[in-house]
Amino acid sequence: MPTVGIIAEYNPLHNGHVHHFEEAKRRSGASRSIVVMSGPFTQRGEPAALSKRARTEMALRMGADLVIELPVAYAVQPAEWFAYGAASLLEATGVVDSLCFGSESGSLAQLLPLARFLAEESGPLQREIRRRLALGESFPAAYSAAAALAWRDRLGEGGPAGAAGSSAGPAEPAAGQGDAAEGSAGSPGSGSGLEDLLRRPNNSLGLHYLIALRRLGSGIVPLTVPRLGAGFHDPLRPGASIASATALRGLLREGGSPEGYMPEYSLSILRREQTEGRGPLDWESFRSPLLHLLSTRTAAELAGLLDVGEGLENRLLRVVTELERFTVDGLLSALKSKRYTRTRLQRMLLHIMLNHGKEEFSPESLSKGPGYIRVLGFRESGRPLLKKMKQSAALPVIIRPALCSDPMLVRDLQASSAYAAAFANPLRSDLYSDYLQPPVMV
């Protein structure tokens, strides 16, 4: 019985996610599915709108058989490490046959050859990225431009065939597996077209999934589904049934209703969480604890935390004292620059709030991959899959976190408690839900 893996945040789960899930099952021919989902904080450095338990329930009601948590060590990282952590978990389960992700291109024909090349992480590529960062470019812009330049240089040395390399990597998709059949043909091309391809957020993240599978030597077959309807930054469109999660979170902040954009079970869970004071949350929900931390730490203490460097610690403390009224949005707006994007700054604030040290979250540490598979929930139909995973997994499968002392898991538990503390009236069962509540079951 084939199993497809999906990497998601479901923040919140909407009709576009349902489309992707159904297409992933159809294109992969899988009868079972495993979702790797971010916990309380997301890749763009934001608090999730709803708790991981609520979003897990949404995923299970959609039809996912099993949901496992992407550790916070990877969930709040740039695309490279986010993708590596998630792909490592799917590989470690020992039961996943394919990985299906959404992309703007809707095709692997351009992404696969480029992933094979970039998986080598050439020295010139890294030097070009550092050079562009020193000139003030943001990391996404520097990476896409450097990757395009490196690919053009490789084409000049011998063409796409030379870029494929001979290192181990994901199995080439077989004919008949939807768009994946294009994977062994085609080329990313050259010039500004490639750079534009990589600047699209889903293409970029998908590329990093492919690179991660390559580096892991994984046999998981990659598949992609074209992003349907609204783009990442597109506003809500009257009469449409699909909107981006970004637009829906904005609607929720304004007090609007996302009815029509979310399946009924997802909308029902959202309303329940609203009624019980457990969301939706955003950065302003954490204004007080963040201000407390920024008011009681020195520049030297901040400089030891992840993503705080290059004098940002001094600028951060100065800007805090200059704000007439402290809001997280106001702080981010004052700090934002051409070099420091809002996403980069949001991740920095999360690392400050969660006390993530540079050494603990170093590339050397992250390259080892997660040390456990944390089960957030499963359907009744997923019990056989869970049983099989326990027998085949290369990592411990964690049902009761109290029985595991992995340092990364400790950070997950701390993140969940910090998140729940922002509820309207947090209960003990909210603050310590990881210890007190079993996995979500549907």
C-alpha positions as CSV (number, residue, x, y, z in Angstrom):
1,M,0.0,0.0,0.0
2,P,1.9,3.1,-1.2
3,T,2.2,6.1,1.1
4,V,2.6,9.8,0.0
5,G,4.3,12.3,2.2
6,I,3.2,16.0,2.4
7,I,5.0,18.8,4.1
8,A,2.7,21.6,5.3
9,E,1.8,24.2,7.9
10,Y,-2.0,24.4,7.3
11,N,-2.0,27.9,8.8
12,P,-5.0,27.5,8.6
13,L,-6.1,24.6,6.4
14,H,-8.1,26.0,3.4
15,N,-9.6,24.8,0.1
16,G,-6.3,25.1,-1.7
17,H,-4.8,22.6,0.8
18,V,-7.6,20.2,0.2
19,H,-7.0,20.4,-3.6
20,H,-3.3,19.7,-3.1
21,F,-4.0,16.8,-0.8
22,E,-6.4,15.2,-3.2
23,E,-4.1,15.7,-6.1
24,A,-1.2,14.3,-4.1
25,K,-3.2,11.1,-3.5
26,R,-4.3,10.9,-7.1
27,R,-0.9,11.5,-8.8
28,S,1.0,9.3,-6.4
29,G,-1.6,6.5,-6.5
30,A,-1.1,6.3,-2.7
31,S,-3.8,4.9,-0.4
32,R,-2.2,6.4,2.7
33,S,-0.7,9.7,3.6
34,I,1.7,11.2,6.2
35,V,1.9,14.9,6.8
36,V,4.9,16.6,8.3
37,M,3.5,19.7,9.9
38,S,5.2,22.7,11.7
39,G,4.3,23.1,15.3
40,P,3.3,26.4,17.0
41,F,5.6,28.6,14.9
42,T,6.1,28.8,11.1
43,Q,8.8,29.0,8.5
44,R,8.3,32.7,7.9
45,G,8.9,33.4,11.6
46,E,5.3,33.9,12.7
47,P,3.1,32.3,15.4
48,A,0.7,29.9,13.8
49,A,-2.9,31.2,13.8
50,L,-4.0,28.1,15.6
51,S,-2.4,25.5,17.9
52,K,-0.7,22.5,16.4
53,R,-3.4,20.3,17.9
54,A,-6.2,22.2,16.2
55,R,-4.3,22.2,12.8
56,T,-3.6,18.5,13.3
57,E,-7.3,17.8,13.7
58,M,-8.0,19.8,10.5
59,A,-5.5,17.6,8.6
60,L,-6.9,14.4,9.9
61,R,-10.5,15.4,9.1
62,M,-9.3,16.3,5.6
63,G,-8.1,12.7,5.3
64,A,-4.5,12.5,6.3
65,D,-3.7,9.2,8.0
66,L,-0.9,10.4,10.2
67,V,0.5,13.8,11.2
68,I,4.0,14.2,12.6
69,E,5.7,17.3,13.9
70,L,8.5,19.2,12.3
71,P,10.8,20.1,15.2
72,V,10.9,23.9,15.9
73,A,14.7,23.7,15.3
74,Y,13.8,23.2,11.6
75,A,10.3,24.8,11.4
76,V,11.6,28.4,11.9
77,Q,14.5,28.2,9.6
78,P,15.2,29.4,6.0
79,A,14.0,27.1,3.2
80,E,17.2,25.0,3.1
81,W,17.0,23.7,6.7
82,F,13.2,23.7,6.8
83,A,13.2,21.4,3.8
84,Y,16.1,19.2,5.1
85,G,14.4,18.6,8.4
86,A,11.1,17.7,6.9
87,A,12.5,15.5,4.2
88,S,14.7,13.8,6.8
89,L,11.6,12.9,8.8
90,L,9.8,11.4,5.8
91,E,12.9,9.4,4.9
92,A,13.3,8.2,8.5
93,T,9.7,6.8,8.7
94,G,10.7,4.0,6.4
95,V,7.2,3.9,4.9
96,V,7.0,6.9,2.6
97,D,7.2,6.2,-1.2
98,S,6.6,9.7,-2.6
99,L,6.7,13.4,-1.6
100,C,4.2,15.7,-3.3
101,F,4.6,19.5,-3.0
102,G,2.9,22.5,-4.6
103,S,4.8,24.8,-6.9
104,E,4.1,27.7,-9.2
105,S,5.7,25.9,-12.2
106,G,3.7,22.7,-11.7
107,S,6.6,20.8,-13.2
108,L,9.8,19.0,-12.2
109,A,11.4,19.4,-15.6
110,Q,13.3,22.6,-14.6
111,L,13.7,21.9,-10.9
112,L,15.2,18.4,-10.9
113,P,18.3,19.1,-13.0
114,L,19.0,22.2,-11.0
115,A,18.5,20.4,-7.7
116,R,21.0,17.7,-8.8
117,F,23.6,20.5,-9.5
118,L,22.9,22.6,-6.4
119,A,23.0,19.6,-4.0
120,E,26.8,19.7,-4.5
121,E,26.9,23.1,-2.7
122,S,29.9,24.3,-4.7
123,G,32.3,26.7,-3.1
124,P,31.8,29.4,-5.8
125,L,28.1,29.3,-5.2
126,Q,28.5,30.0,-1.5
127,R,31.1,32.7,-2.2
128,E,28.7,34.4,-4.6
129,I,25.9,34.3,-2.0
130,R,28.1,35.9,0.6
131,R,29.3,38.5,-1.8
132,R,25.7,39.5,-2.6
133,L,24.7,39.5,1.0
134,A,27.6,41.9,1.7
135,L,26.2,44.2,-0.9
136,G,22.9,44.4,1.0
137,E,20.8,41.9,-0.9
138,S,18.3,39.7,1.0
139,F,19.1,36.0,1.3
140,P,16.3,34.9,-1.1
141,A,17.5,37.4,-3.7
142,A,21.1,36.5,-3.2
143,Y,20.5,32.8,-3.4
144,S,18.3,32.9,-6.5
145,A,20.8,35.2,-8.4
146,A,23.8,33.1,-7.3
147,A,22.2,29.9,-8.2
148,A,21.2,31.2,-11.7
149,L,24.8,32.5,-12.2
150,A,26.3,29.1,-11.1
151,W,24.0,27.2,-13.4
152,R,24.9,29.5,-16.4
153,D,28.6,28.9,-15.6
154,R,28.0,25.1,-15.5
155,L,26.3,25.3,-18.9
156,G,29.3,26.9,-20.3
157,E,31.5,24.0,-19.0
158,G,29.6,21.2,-20.6
159,G,25.8,21.7,-20.6
160,P,23.1,20.1,-18.6
161,A,24.5,16.6,-18.8
162,G,27.5,17.7,-16.8
163,A,25.3,19.2,-14.1
164,A,23.5,16.0,-13.4
165,G,26.4,14.5,-11.5
166,S,26.7,11.0,-10.4
167,S,25.9,11.2,-6.7
168,A,23.1,9.2,-5.1
169,G,19.7,10.9,-5.1
170,P,16.0,10.4,-5.3
171,A,14.7,7.9,-7.8
172,E,13.8,9.3,-11.1
173,P,10.0,9.5,-11.5
174,A,8.5,6.7,-13.6
175,A,6.3,7.3,-16.6
176,G,2.6,7.5,-15.7
177,Q,3.2,9.4,-12.4
178,G,1.7,12.7,-13.6
179,D,4.0,15.6,-14.0
180,A,6.9,13.7,-12.5
181,A,7.4,11.9,-15.8
182,E,8.9,15.2,-17.0
183,G,11.6,15.1,-14.4
184,S,14.3,13.4,-16.5
185,A,13.8,15.8,-19.4
186,G,14.1,19.5,-19.9
187,S,16.5,22.1,-18.4
188,P,16.1,25.1,-16.1
189,G,17.4,27.2,-19.0
190,S,19.6,30.2,-18.3
191,G,19.4,34.0,-17.9
192,S,16.8,35.9,-16.0
193,G,14.1,33.2,-16.5
194,L,15.8,30.9,-14.1
195,E,16.2,33.6,-11.5
196,D,12.5,34.5,-11.8
197,L,11.7,30.8,-11.4
198,L,13.6,30.6,-8.1
199,R,12.1,33.9,-6.7
200,R,8.7,32.3,-6.6
201,P,8.3,31.0,-3.0
202,N,6.8,27.6,-3.7
203,N,9.3,26.8,-6.5
204,S,12.1,27.8,-4.2
205,L,10.9,25.6,-1.4
206,G,10.2,22.7,-3.7
207,L,13.8,23.0,-5.1
208,H,15.1,22.7,-1.5
209,Y,12.9,19.6,-1.0
210,L,14.6,18.1,-4.1
211,I,18.0,19.1,-2.9
212,A,17.3,17.6,0.5
213,L,16.2,14.3,-1.0
214,R,19.4,14.3,-3.1
215,R,21.7,14.8,-0.1
216,L,19.9,12.1,1.9
217,G,20.3,9.6,-0.9
218,S,16.6,9.0,-0.6
219,G,14.5,6.8,-2.8
220,I,11.4,8.9,-2.2
221,V,9.9,9.9,-5.5
222,P,9.2,13.6,-5.9
223,L,6.0,14.9,-7.4
224,T,4.6,18.4,-7.7
225,V,1.1,19.9,-8.1
226,P,0.7,23.4,-9.7
227,R,-0.5,26.0,-7.2
228,L,-4.1,26.6,-7.9
229,G,-5.9,30.0,-7.7
230,A,-4.4,32.8,-5.5
231,G,-0.7,33.4,-5.2
232,F,1.2,33.7,-2.0
233,H,0.7,37.5,-1.8
234,D,-2.5,37.8,-3.7
235,P,-5.5,39.6,-1.9
236,L,-8.8,37.9,-1.5
237,R,-11.0,37.9,-4.6
238,P,-14.7,38.2,-4.4
239,G,-16.5,35.0,-5.5
240,A,-13.3,32.9,-5.4
241,S,-13.2,29.7,-3.3
242,I,-9.4,29.5,-3.0
243,A,-7.3,32.1,-1.2
244,S,-3.8,32.1,0.2
245,A,-3.3,31.3,3.9
246,T,-1.6,34.8,4.1
247,A,-4.8,36.5,2.9
248,L,-7.0,34.4,5.2
249,R,-4.8,35.3,8.3
250,G,-5.2,38.9,7.3
251,L,-8.9,38.5,7.1
252,L,-9.0,36.9,10.6
253,R,-7.0,39.8,12.0
254,E,-9.6,42.2,10.7
255,G,-12.4,40.2,12.3
256,G,-13.7,38.8,9.0
257,S,-15.1,35.4,8.3
258,P,-13.2,32.9,6.0
259,E,-16.4,31.1,5.2
260,G,-16.3,29.9,1.6
261,Y,-12.5,29.6,1.6
262,M,-12.2,26.8,4.1
263,P,-13.9,23.4,4.2
264,E,-16.7,23.1,6.8
265,Y,-14.7,20.9,9.2
266,S,-11.8,23.4,9.2
267,L,-14.1,26.3,9.7
268,S,-15.8,24.6,12.6
269,I,-12.5,23.9,14.4
270,L,-11.5,27.5,13.8
271,R,-14.7,28.8,15.4
272,R,-14.3,26.4,18.3
273,E,-10.8,27.7,19.0
274,Q,-12.0,31.3,18.8
275,T,-14.9,30.6,21.2
276,E,-12.5,29.0,23.7
277,G,-9.9,31.8,23.5
278,R,-7.2,29.8,21.8
279,G,-6.8,31.9,18.7
280,P,-6.3,33.0,16.1
281,L,-3.0,34.4,17.3
282,D,-0.5,36.6,15.5
283,W,2.7,38.5,16.5
284,E,0.8,41.1,18.5
285,S,-0.4,38.3,20.8
286,F,3.2,38.0,22.0
287,R,3.9,41.8,22.3
288,S,4.2,41.8,26.1
289,P,6.6,38.8,26.6
290,L,8.8,40.1,23.7
291,L,9.0,43.6,25.1
292,H,9.9,42.1,28.5
293,L,12.8,40.1,26.9
294,L,14.1,43.0,24.9
295,S,14.0,45.2,28.1
296,T,16.0,42.8,30.2
297,R,18.7,41.5,27.9
298,T,21.9,43.2,27.0
299,A,23.3,43.5,23.5
300,A,25.9,40.9,24.3
301,E,23.2,38.4,25.4
302,L,21.2,39.0,22.3
303,A,24.3,38.6,20.1
304,G,24.6,35.0,21.2
305,L,21.1,34.1,19.8
306,L,20.4,32.7,16.3
307,D,20.0,35.3,13.5
308,V,21.2,38.2,15.7
309,G,24.4,39.6,14.4
310,E,26.2,42.2,12.3
311,G,25.2,44.9,14.8
312,L,21.5,44.0,14.7
313,E,21.5,43.6,18.5
314,N,22.5,47.2,19.0
315,R,20.1,48.5,16.4
316,L,17.3,46.4,17.9
317,L,17.7,47.8,21.4
318,R,17.9,51.3,20.1
319,V,14.8,51.0,18.0
320,V,12.8,49.6,21.0
321,T,13.6,52.8,23.0
322,E,12.5,55.0,20.0
323,L,9.0,53.6,19.5
324,E,6.4,55.8,21.0
325,R,4.1,52.8,21.4
326,F,5.6,49.3,21.2
327,T,4.0,46.9,18.8
328,V,5.7,44.0,17.0
329,D,4.6,45.4,13.6
330,G,6.0,48.8,14.5
331,L,9.3,47.2,15.5
332,L,9.5,45.1,12.4
333,S,8.7,48.1,10.2
334,A,11.5,50.2,11.8
335,L,14.0,47.4,11.5
336,K,13.2,46.3,7.9
337,S,15.7,47.2,5.2
338,K,16.7,46.0,1.8
339,R,19.1,43.5,3.4
340,Y,16.9,42.4,6.4
341,T,13.5,41.2,5.1
342,R,10.5,41.0,7.4
343,T,10.7,37.3,7.3
344,R,14.4,37.3,8.4
345,L,13.6,39.7,11.2
346,Q,10.5,37.7,12.3
347,R,12.7,34.6,12.6
348,M,15.2,36.6,14.7
349,L,12.5,37.7,17.1
350,L,11.3,34.1,17.4
351,H,14.8,33.0,18.3
352,I,15.0,35.7,20.9
353,M,11.6,34.8,22.4
354,L,12.5,31.1,22.4
355,N,16.1,31.6,23.5
356,H,17.6,29.7,20.6
357,G,21.4,29.9,20.7
358,K,23.7,30.0,17.7
359,E,25.7,27.0,18.6
360,E,22.7,24.8,19.5
361,F,21.1,25.6,16.1
362,S,24.3,25.7,14.0
363,P,24.5,24.2,10.5
364,E,26.7,21.5,12.0
365,S,23.9,20.6,14.4
366,L,21.1,20.8,11.9
367,S,22.9,18.7,9.3
368,K,22.6,15.7,11.7
369,G,18.8,15.8,11.1
370,P,16.0,15.3,13.7
371,G,16.6,12.7,16.3
372,Y,13.0,11.5,16.7
373,I,9.6,11.2,15.0
374,R,6.9,13.0,17.1
375,V,3.4,11.8,16.4
376,L,0.8,14.6,16.7
377,G,-2.2,12.6,15.6
378,F,-3.7,9.8,13.4
379,R,-6.9,8.6,12.0
380,E,-8.3,5.2,12.9
381,S,-7.4,4.2,9.4
382,G,-3.8,5.2,10.2
383,R,-3.2,2.8,13.0
384,P,-1.8,0.1,10.7
385,L,0.5,2.7,9.1
386,L,1.7,3.9,12.6
387,K,2.3,0.3,13.6
388,K,4.3,-0.4,10.5
389,M,6.3,2.9,11.0
390,K,7.2,1.9,14.5
391,Q,8.8,-1.3,13.0
392,S,10.5,0.4,10.1
393,A,11.5,3.8,11.3
394,A,15.2,4.8,11.6
395,L,14.4,7.1,14.5
396,P,12.4,6.6,17.8
397,V,8.7,7.2,17.3
398,I,7.5,9.4,20.1
399,I,3.9,9.1,21.3
400,R,4.5,10.3,24.9
401,P,7.1,13.1,25.0
402,A,7.8,12.6,28.7
403,L,9.6,9.4,27.8
404,C,12.1,11.2,25.5
405,S,14.9,13.6,26.5
406,D,16.2,14.7,23.1
407,P,17.3,18.3,23.4
408,M,15.4,19.2,20.2
409,L,12.2,17.8,21.7
410,V,12.8,19.8,24.8
411,R,12.8,22.9,22.6
412,D,9.5,21.7,21.0
413,L,7.8,21.4,24.4
414,Q,9.1,24.9,25.4
415,A,7.8,26.4,22.2
416,S,4.3,24.9,22.7
417,S,4.1,26.3,26.2
418,A,5.3,29.7,25.1
419,Y,2.6,29.7,22.4
420,A,-0.2,28.6,24.7
421,A,0.7,31.3,27.2
422,A,-0.7,33.8,24.7
423,F,-4.2,32.3,24.8
424,A,-6.9,34.5,26.4
425,N,-7.1,32.3,29.5
426,P,-4.5,29.6,29.3
427,L,-5.2,26.5,31.3
428,R,-2.7,23.9,32.6
429,S,-4.0,21.6,29.9
430,D,-3.0,24.2,27.3
431,L,0.4,25.1,28.7
432,Y,1.5,21.5,29.1
433,S,-0.6,19.8,26.4
434,D,2.4,17.9,25.1
435,Y,2.6,16.1,28.5
436,L,-1.1,15.9,29.5
437,Q,-2.9,15.2,26.2
438,P,-2.6,12.1,23.9
439,P,-2.1,12.5,20.2
440,V,-5.2,13.8,18.3
441,M,-7.3,10.9,17.1
442,V,-10.1,11.0,14.5
